[in-house]
Amino acid sequence: MDILTQLFFYFEYIFWFLLVFTIIVFIHEFGHFYVARLNKVKVDKFSVGFGPAILKFKDSRKTIWQVCLIPLGGYVKFAGEMYPEKESNKDDENSRDLFMNKTSLQKASIVLAGPFANFILGIILFIIIFVAFGKNYTPPIIGNIESNSPSEIAGFLKNDKILEINKEKINSFEDIYNILDDNLYEQINFQIERNNKVYYLDVHPEIKTINTFIGSEREINYLGIKPIFPPLIKKVLEDSPANKAGLKSKDKILEIDSVKVKDIEEVISIIEISANQNLNFLVIRDNKYLNINIIPENILTKDGKEKGRIGIIFSKERKKINFLQAIAASLNNFFTISYKTLIAFSEIIFGKRDHCEVGGPILIAKVSNDVASQDLISFMSLVALISINLGLINLFPLPLLDGGHFFTYMYEFINKKKVTKVFYKYFQTIGLFIIISLMFFSVFNDIYCRVLN
């Protein structure tokens, strides 16, 4: 049974990896295909995967669409994409359909279309998330302050509202994370509101090394503060006290036994000391107030201690925004992801970051499986993130990547002549060597960082 469970576990990893990868690659290749058709280039084949075709058909323009046995990527084959053995006959009426006979700008637009399709996919997915589910919103109000932390030493108090950091306006705790994530600081200047008065505090953060969720180490600004997470219920476990009493997903807990609760930790602390005792919960559901009585069950922790549990999982609060705000937030996500990706790559190349922050197929499979088991929002966010990253990496000016082809066609445009067959041949060979080397690095790096380690 253990072997079957383990096999199913690995099958789940592989399934979610292939699903995420196939969606992103299909959109990428469709970008190339669509712009090629706009430029009247004959497309011989559109393939999802490699190897023998298991499903295929030919459309009215004689393009073969196929799904292949090995679903690791895909490709679009244009007529006349590579240099033919003999020169193309310009007088041949079909030569107008050949890729290599198009102008440099037309070819450049076709190779750029793949990465831009990935960018558009990422932006659209974020827009859908924001419109349908709202945007993550954690009020910039301090919940807990760790003892002897830089924030406690600086004079922060619970319920302080953060207004500005280093003269940048703060609207949510997410803004705080973004600012602190950009640089390591010796001093951070805070403007806060406390009891309707404004105060200025200077914090000297500790630089701490943490283990990230992808298995690498990273230095962060440690302040020792936590936000207030409103007690909004994400999921109610089956056959749990909460489920039997009638609590539901999206309920928000306002009071327990007439005691107001504003934070998840306040709710948890009351429940944990109230095993087998009746608790009255005041919740809001669809703008209606409900009183629900729940008796927490008594459970044993790993260290042998007893505590109460009702069987709920909390979620972050999401703030509803309109369509225009969703577009703005999605574009902001796109530029933030792109900027941080480029910074991370440069820091890894120059040894400022751990090489384990580079993810390959094992990491993508693991994260895809972990995220898919959570909710639709997390899965869509992951697809958007990887799609934007893939599009960005494809723009790197390396042979065989779209960015390399783009620079080749720009060279042709500027110099008013095509590159030679010899140059093109060596360019492709060097590119193949680089790509294979990077693939081996990503796989072995994954094995070292996420399996052996």
C-alpha positions in Angstrom: 0.0 0.0 0.0 2.9 2.3 0.8 4.3 1.8 -2.7 1.0 2.5 -4.3 0.6 5.7 -2.2 4.1 6.8 -3.2 3.4 6.1 -6.9 0.2 8.1 -6.7 2.1 10.9 -5.0 4.6 11.1 -7.8 1.9 10.7 -10.4 0.2 13.8 -8.9 3.5 15.8 -9.2 3.9 14.7 -12.8 0.3 15.4 -13.7 0.2 19.0 -12.4 3.7 19.8 -13.8 2.5 18.6 -17.3 -0.8 20.5 -17.0 0.9 23.8 -16.1 3.7 23.4 -18.6 1.3 22.4 -21.4 -1.0 25.4 -20.9 1.9 27.8 -20.9 3.7 26.3 -23.9 0.5 26.1 -25.9 -0.2 29.8 -25.4 3.5 30.6 -26.2 3.4 28.7 -29.5 -0.1 30.0 -30.4 1.4 33.5 -30.1 4.0 32.6 -32.8 1.3 30.8 -34.9 -1.2 33.7 -34.8 1.2 36.4 -35.8 2.7 34.2 -38.5 -0.8 33.8 -40.0 -1.3 37.6 -39.8 1.9 38.0 -41.8 0.7 35.3 -44.3 3.4 32.8 -43.4 2.5 29.2 -44.3 2.4 27.1 -41.1 3.3 23.4 -41.7 2.7 22.1 -38.2 1.5 23.1 -34.7 2.6 20.4 -32.2 1.8 20.1 -28.5 4.5 17.8 -27.2 7.2 15.8 -29.0 7.6 12.3 -30.4 4.9 10.2 -32.2 1.6 11.9 -32.7 -1.3 10.3 -30.9 -3.9 12.8 -32.3 -3.7 15.0 -35.3 -5.8 16.7 -38.0 -5.2 19.0 -41.0 -7.0 22.3 -41.2 -8.3 24.2 -44.3 -4.9 25.9 -44.7 -3.1 22.5 -44.7 -1.6 23.1 -41.2 -1.2 19.9 -39.3 -2.4 20.2 -35.6 -1.1 17.4 -33.4 -0.8 16.2 -29.8 2.3 14.0 -29.3 3.2 11.2 -26.9 5.8 13.2 -24.9 4.0 16.3 -23.5 7.2 18.3 -22.7 6.8 21.5 -24.6 5.7 22.0 -28.2 6.6 23.8 -31.4 5.3 25.6 -34.5 7.0 24.7 -37.8 6.9 27.4 -40.5 7.4 26.8 -44.2 10.9 28.0 -45.1 11.9 28.6 -41.5 15.4 27.2 -41.9 17.7 28.0 -44.8 17.0 25.4 -47.5 19.7 23.5 -49.3 19.0 25.5 -52.4 18.2 29.2 -52.7 14.4 29.9 -52.7 13.1 30.9 -56.1 11.8 34.5 -55.6 9.6 34.1 -58.7 7.9 31.1 -57.3 4.4 32.2 -56.2 4.7 30.0 -53.1 7.9 31.8 -52.0 5.8 34.6 -50.6 4.5 32.2 -47.9 8.0 31.2 -46.7 9.2 32.5 -43.4 12.7 33.3 -44.6 11.3 35.5 -47.4 9.5 37.8 -45.1 10.9 41.1 -44.0 13.2 41.4 -41.0 10.5 43.3 -39.1 7.8 40.6 -39.9 10.1 37.8 -38.7 11.0 39.8 -35.6 7.3 40.3 -34.8 6.6 36.6 -35.2 9.4 35.5 -32.8 8.4 38.2 -30.2 4.7 37.0 -30.3 5.5 33.9 -28.2 6.8 35.7 -25.2 4.2 38.5 -25.5 1.5 35.8 -25.6 2.9 34.5 -22.2 2.8 38.1 -20.8 -0.8 38.5 -22.0 -1.8 35.2 -20.4 -0.3 36.2 -17.1 -2.0 39.6 -17.1 -5.4 38.2 -18.1 -5.2 35.6 -15.4 -4.5 38.2 -12.8 -7.3 40.4 -14.1 -9.7 37.4 -13.8 -8.5 36.7 -10.3 -8.9 40.3 -9.2 -12.4 40.8 -10.8 -13.8 37.5 -9.7 -12.2 37.1 -6.3 -10.8 40.5 -5.3 -7.2 41.4 -4.3 -5.3 40.2 -1.3 -5.7 42.8 1.3 -4.2 42.8 4.8 -4.7 46.1 6.7 -1.4 47.8 7.6 -2.1 47.4 11.3 0.3 45.7 13.6 -1.0 42.6 15.4 1.7 40.9 17.3 5.2 42.2 18.1 7.9 39.6 19.0 9.8 40.1 22.2 13.2 41.9 22.0 12.6 42.3 18.2 13.8 45.5 16.4 10.2 46.7 16.3 9.7 46.3 20.0 13.0 48.1 20.7 12.0 50.9 18.3 8.7 51.4 20.3 6.0 49.9 18.2 2.7 48.9 19.9 -0.1 46.6 18.9 -2.7 48.2 16.7 -0.3 50.8 15.4 -1.3 51.7 11.8 1.6 52.1 9.4 1.2 55.1 7.1 4.6 55.4 5.4 7.9 53.6 5.0 10.9 55.6 3.9 8.4 58.3 2.7 6.5 55.7 0.5 2.7 55.6 1.2 1.4 52.3 2.6 -2.1 51.0 1.9 -1.7 47.4 3.0 0.7 45.0 4.6 1.4 43.7 1.1 3.0 47.1 0.3 5.3 46.6 3.4 6.4 43.2 2.1 7.2 44.6 -1.3 9.3 47.5 0.1 11.2 45.2 2.5 11.8 42.7 -0.2 13.6 45.1 -2.5 16.7 45.8 -0.3 18.5 45.0 2.9 18.3 48.1 5.1 20.4 49.4 8.0 17.6 51.8 9.0 13.9 52.0 8.0 11.9 55.2 8.7 8.2 54.6 9.7 5.3 57.0 9.9 2.6 55.5 12.1 -0.8 56.4 13.5 -1.6 55.7 17.2 -4.7 56.9 18.9 -5.4 59.4 16.1 -1.9 60.9 16.5 1.0 60.6 14.0 4.4 59.3 15.2 7.8 58.7 13.5 9.9 55.7 14.4 13.2 54.5 13.2 13.8 50.8 13.1 17.2 49.1 12.7 16.3 45.7 11.2 18.2 42.5 11.8 19.5 40.7 8.7 18.3 37.1 9.1 18.9 34.1 6.8 15.7 32.1 6.2 14.9 28.9 4.3 12.5 29.7 1.4 9.6 27.5 0.3 11.7 26.4 -2.8 14.5 25.1 -0.6 17.1 27.9 -0.8 18.4 30.3 1.8 17.8 34.0 1.6 18.7 37.1 3.7 15.7 39.3 4.8 15.0 42.4 6.9 13.7 41.0 10.2 11.5 43.4 12.1 9.5 41.1 14.4 6.0 42.4 13.5 3.0 40.5 12.3 -0.2 42.0 10.8 -3.7 41.5 12.0 -5.4 38.8 9.9 -9.2 39.1 10.1 -10.7 35.7 11.1 -12.2 34.9 7.7 -12.9 31.2 7.1 -11.5 29.7 4.0 -12.5 26.0 4.6 -14.4 24.0 7.1 -13.1 20.4 7.6 -15.6 17.6 7.1 -17.0 15.9 10.3 -15.4 18.7 12.4 -17.2 20.5 15.3 -17.4 23.6 13.1 -18.9 21.6 10.2 -21.5 19.9 12.5 -22.4 23.3 14.1 -23.0 24.9 10.7 -20.0 27.2 10.1 -19.3 27.7 6.4 -16.6 28.9 4.1 -16.5 32.8 3.8 -18.0 33.2 7.3 -16.2 35.9 9.2 -15.9 35.5 13.0 -16.7 38.7 14.9 -17.1 37.6 18.5 -16.6 34.5 20.7 -18.7 34.5 23.9 -19.3 38.3 23.5 -15.6 39.0 23.3 -14.7 40.8 20.1 -12.0 39.2 18.0 -10.1 41.0 15.2 -7.2 38.6 14.6 -6.8 34.9 13.7 -4.5 34.4 16.6 -7.1 35.7 19.1 -9.6 33.1 17.8 -7.1 30.3 17.9 -5.9 31.1 21.5 -9.6 31.1 22.8 -10.4 27.8 21.0 -7.2 26.1 22.2 -8.0 26.7 25.9 -11.7 25.8 25.6 -11.7 22.1 24.7 -15.1 20.4 25.5 -16.6 23.8 26.5 -19.5 25.5 24.7 -18.5 28.6 22.8 -20.9 31.1 21.2 -19.6 32.4 17.9 -21.0 35.6 16.3 -20.3 35.5 12.6 -21.3 37.5 9.5 -22.5 35.6 6.4 -23.9 37.3 3.3 -24.4 40.5 5.4 -26.4 38.7 8.0 -25.3 38.1 11.6 -25.6 34.6 13.0 -25.0 33.1 16.4 -23.5 29.6 16.3 -22.7 27.4 19.3 -19.6 25.1 18.9 -17.9 22.7 21.4 -14.2 22.4 20.5 -12.9 18.8 20.4 -10.0 17.9 22.6 -6.8 16.8 20.6 -3.3 15.9 21.5 -0.4 17.8 19.9 2.8 16.2 18.8 4.5 17.1 22.1 1.7 15.5 24.1 -0.2 18.6 25.1 -4.0 18.9 25.0 -5.8 21.7 23.2 -9.2 22.5 21.6 -9.9 22.5 17.9 -13.0 23.1 15.8 -11.7 22.3 12.3 -11.4 25.5 10.3 -8.8 26.9 7.9 -8.5 30.7 7.7 -7.9 32.7 4.5 -6.5 36.1 3.8 -9.1 38.8 3.3 -9.7 39.9 -0.3 -10.7 43.4 -1.3 -13.2 43.8 -4.2 -11.9 46.1 -6.9 -13.5 47.3 -10.2 -12.3 46.3 -13.7 -10.1 49.3 -14.3 -8.4 48.8 -10.9 -8.0 45.1 -11.8 -6.2 46.0 -15.0 -3.9 48.4 -13.1 -3.2 45.9 -10.4 -2.5 43.2 -13.0 0.0 45.4 -14.9 1.6 46.3 -11.6 2.0 42.5 -10.8 3.5 42.0 -14.3 6.1 44.7 -13.9 6.9 43.7 -10.3 7.4 40.0 -11.3 9.5 41.0 -14.4 11.7 43.4 -12.4 12.3 40.9 -9.5 13.0 38.0 -11.9 15.7 40.0 -13.7 17.2 41.2 -10.4 17.2 37.6 -9.1 18.9 36.3 -12.2 21.6 38.9 -12.1 22.2 38.3 -8.4 22.5 34.5 -9.0 24.9 35.1 -11.9 27.1 37.3 -9.7 26.9 35.0 -6.7 24.8 37.3 -4.5 22.0 34.7 -4.3 21.9 31.0 -3.7 21.9 29.0 -6.9 19.1 26.9 -5.3 16.7 29.7 -6.1 16.9 28.6 -9.7 14.0 26.2 -10.2 13.8 23.3 -12.7 11.2 20.7 -13.5 11.3 19.1 -10.0 10.5 22.5 -8.3 7.8 23.4 -10.8 6.2 19.9 -10.3 6.4 20.3 -6.5 5.0 23.8 -6.4 2.3 23.0 -9.0 1.1 20.0 -6.9 1.2 22.0 -3.6 -0.7 25.0 -5.1 -3.2 22.9 -7.0 -4.3 21.2 -3.7 -5.1 24.7 -2.2 -7.6 26.5 -4.4 -8.2 27.9 -7.9 -6.8 31.3 -7.1 -3.4 29.9 -6.1 -3.3 27.7 -9.2 -4.2 30.5 -11.6 -1.6 32.7 -9.9 1.1 30.1 -10.3 0.3 29.7 -14.0 0.4 33.5 -14.4 3.7 33.7 -12.6 5.4 30.9 -14.6 4.0 32.2 -17.8 5.5 35.7 -17.3 8.8 34.2 -16.2 8.9 31.9 -19.3 8.1 34.8 -21.6 10.8 36.9 -20.0 13.5 34.2 -20.2 12.6 33.6 -23.8 13.5 37.2 -24.5 17.1 36.7 -23.3 19.5 37.3 -26.3 20.7 33.7 -26.5 20.8 31.6 -29.7 17.7 29.4 -30.2 15.7 31.5 -27.8 13.2 34.0 -29.2 15.4 36.9 -28.0 18.4 35.5 -29.9 16.3 35.3 -33.1 15.0 38.8 -32.5 18.5 40.3 -32.4 19.4 38.4 -35.5 16.5 39.9 -37.4 17.3 43.3 -36.0 20.9 42.9 -37.3 19.4 42.1 -40.7 17.1 45.2 -40.6 19.9 47.6 -39.6 22.5 46.2 -42.1 19.9 45.7 -44.9 21.2 42.2 -45.6 20.5 38.7 -44.4 22.9 36.8 -42.2 24.8 34.1 -44.0 24.0 30.4 -43.9 27.3 29.7 -42.2 26.6 32.2 -39.4 23.0 30.9 -39.0 24.3 27.3 -38.8 26.9 28.1 -36.1 24.4 30.4 -34.3 21.9 27.6 -34.0 24.6 25.1 -32.9 25.9 27.4 -30.2 22.3 28.0 -29.1 21.6 24.3 -28.9 24.7 23.7 -26.7 23.7 26.6 -24.4 20.1 25.4 -24.1 21.1 21.8 -23.4 23.6 23.0 -20.8 21.0 25.1 -19.1 18.6 22.1 -19.1 21.2 19.9 -17.5 22.0 22.5 -14.9 18.4 23.1 -14.0 17.7 19.3 -13.6 20.9 18.6 -11.6 20.5 21.8 -9.6 16.9 20.6 -8.7 18.2 17.1 -7.7 21.0 18.6 -5.5 18.9 21.4 -3.9 15.5 19.6 -3.5 16.3 15.9 -3.4 19.8 15.3 -2.0 19.5 18.3 0.3 
